[in-house]
Amino acid sequence: MPTEHKEGFNPTLFKCIDKAATSILGRESISTFYYAIQESYHIPEEDFPKRPQDVLKSLHNFLGDAGFAIIKNAVTIEVRTTFKIQGENLDLDTVIELAKRSYLLEDINPGARV
């Protein structure tokens, strides 16, 4: 397993989300959103690393399209950087899919990249 992603794909993806969201909103604000996600969507905070895409969807629901767009761009950049995703004009869903493929490929064939 790649050493930079030893926790697994979902926890690594959550770290990207958390880092990007915190850089935009600040730790105090993102903690408030995490609390709201726990209360509104019944996702315990300890499960966030297992359910990163649910966290993203919840943030989108709270922030709306316009507010989430800023977070979405930051998350896209963070995922691209973390998983070394190449390409132009890739949306977040595509970047996450390519990151997952890259992670799985790296797990099977160390040294390979998408």
SEZA-132369 format. One record per residue (C-alpha): x, y, z; residue in one letter. Coordinates in steps of 0.5 Angstrom, whole numbers, plus 500, padded with zeros to 3 digits. Layout:
<rs>
+-----+-----+-----+------+
:   X :   Y :   Z : type :
+-----+-----+-----+------+
:   X :   Y :   Z :    A :
...
+-----+-----+-----+------+
</rs>
This chain:
<rs>
+-----+-----+-----+------+
:   X :   Y :   Z : type :
+-----+-----+-----+------+
: 500 : 500 : 500 :    M :
: 503 : 507 : 498 :    P :
: 506 : 510 : 505 :    T :
: 503 : 517 : 503 :    E :
: 496 : 514 : 503 :    H :
: 497 : 508 : 509 :    K :
: 490 : 510 : 512 :    E :
: 486 : 508 : 506 :    G :
: 483 : 512 : 501 :    F :
: 477 : 515 : 505 :    N :
: 481 : 517 : 510 :    P :
: 486 : 520 : 506 :    T :
: 480 : 524 : 502 :    L :
: 477 : 526 : 508 :    F :
: 484 : 529 : 510 :    K :
: 483 : 533 : 504 :    C :
: 476 : 535 : 505 :    I :
: 478 : 538 : 512 :    D :
: 484 : 541 : 510 :    K :
: 481 : 545 : 504 :    A :
: 475 : 547 : 508 :    A :
: 479 : 549 : 514 :    T :
: 483 : 553 : 510 :    S :
: 477 : 557 : 507 :    I :
: 472 : 557 : 513 :    L :
: 477 : 557 : 519 :    G :
: 478 : 551 : 524 :    R :
: 472 : 554 : 529 :    E :
: 467 : 555 : 523 :    S :
: 469 : 548 : 520 :    I :
: 468 : 545 : 527 :    S :
: 461 : 548 : 527 :    T :
: 459 : 545 : 521 :    F :
: 462 : 538 : 523 :    Y :
: 457 : 539 : 529 :    Y :
: 451 : 541 : 525 :    A :
: 453 : 535 : 520 :    I :
: 453 : 530 : 526 :    Q :
: 446 : 533 : 529 :    E :
: 442 : 534 : 522 :    S :
: 445 : 527 : 519 :    Y :
: 447 : 523 : 524 :    H :
: 454 : 522 : 522 :    I :
: 458 : 521 : 528 :    P :
: 465 : 525 : 527 :    E :
: 469 : 519 : 528 :    E :
: 465 : 516 : 522 :    D :
: 467 : 522 : 518 :    F :
: 474 : 519 : 515 :    P :
: 470 : 513 : 513 :    K :
: 464 : 517 : 510 :    R :
: 468 : 523 : 506 :    P :
: 463 : 524 : 501 :    Q :
: 457 : 524 : 506 :    D :
: 461 : 530 : 509 :    V :
: 462 : 533 : 502 :    L :
: 454 : 533 : 501 :    K :
: 452 : 535 : 508 :    S :
: 457 : 541 : 507 :    L :
: 454 : 543 : 500 :    H :
: 447 : 542 : 503 :    N :
: 449 : 547 : 509 :    F :
: 452 : 552 : 504 :    L :
: 448 : 552 : 498 :    G :
: 451 : 552 : 491 :    D :
: 454 : 558 : 491 :    A :
: 458 : 557 : 498 :    G :
: 460 : 550 : 497 :    F :
: 463 : 552 : 490 :    A :
: 469 : 556 : 494 :    I :
: 470 : 549 : 498 :    I :
: 469 : 545 : 492 :    K :
: 475 : 548 : 488 :    N :
: 479 : 548 : 494 :    A :
: 478 : 541 : 495 :    V :
: 479 : 539 : 488 :    T :
: 486 : 542 : 488 :    I :
: 487 : 539 : 495 :    E :
: 485 : 532 : 492 :    V :
: 489 : 533 : 486 :    R :
: 495 : 535 : 490 :    T :
: 495 : 529 : 495 :    T :
: 493 : 524 : 489 :    F :
: 498 : 527 : 484 :    K :
: 492 : 527 : 479 :    I :
: 494 : 530 : 472 :    Q :
: 489 : 534 : 467 :    G :
: 486 : 540 : 465 :    E :
: 479 : 543 : 467 :    N :
: 477 : 537 : 472 :    L :
: 471 : 537 : 476 :    D :
: 471 : 535 : 483 :    L :
: 467 : 528 : 482 :    D :
: 472 : 526 : 476 :    T :
: 478 : 528 : 481 :    V :
: 475 : 524 : 486 :    I :
: 474 : 518 : 481 :    E :
: 481 : 519 : 478 :    L :
: 484 : 519 : 486 :    A :
: 480 : 513 : 487 :    K :
: 483 : 509 : 481 :    R :
: 490 : 512 : 482 :    S :
: 490 : 509 : 490 :    Y :
: 487 : 502 : 487 :    L :
: 493 : 502 : 482 :    L :
: 498 : 504 : 487 :    E :
: 496 : 499 : 492 :    D :
: 496 : 494 : 486 :    I :
: 502 : 496 : 483 :    N :
: 507 : 501 : 487 :    P :
: 510 : 506 : 483 :    G :
: 504 : 507 : 478 :    A :
: 500 : 513 : 477 :    R :
: 494 : 515 : 473 :    V :
+-----+-----+-----+------+
</rs>
